[in-house]
């Protein structure tokens, strides 16, 4: 049973525009959420996180929004750059250390 | 400098022949994880160690075992690999059990079963 869902397997965006990646979760015990970025032949690398006490966290071009009532989070990348092209995984945790991942969204930023 | 190192990067094993994947870390993190990721699927948590305490996910098959002889090393043993066990195996570490922290991943070991 997939507790973290990323319903869009792929997304294409023009360079300079906003990329919005979405994630839904089902477990109400999740209270910490992370986004990871993965290039081919590499392991996932941490991008940004948010705890359930916040509804927004920003780090440079990356912003994560959390809507707890809807059990939904999103990652906004603005402006998008070709180097952002990668697979993005959403992850959630009930404890801060036990992480459950979504299936990923492959982002392509078109120059 | 690599902080979570997995060896080998690619492993080919025969059906039914035991295989061991290794992971080492230079971060001195308490928690180490093993994930299995099949093509186009989410990384699936198999088990994790908090220090020497082993925590198995409920749906992890008995065919998968793990050892953590010290803080730096963790091994994934597949006792009798089947064709369905072909996947990318990811090792990760994190700092502590309490509080919020991210996991750091190795580059993964791609396992092929022939």
Interface residues (C-beta under 8 A of the other chain):
Chain A: X2 X4 X9 X32 X34 X36 X41 X42 X43 X44 X45 X46 X49 X51 X89 X91 X93 X95 X96 X97 X98 X99 X100 X101 X102 X103 X104
Chain B: X4 X6 X31 X33 X35 X40 X41 X42 X43 X44 X45 X48 X50 X90 X92 X94 X96 X97 X98 X99 X100 X101 X102 X103 X104 X105 X106 X107 X108
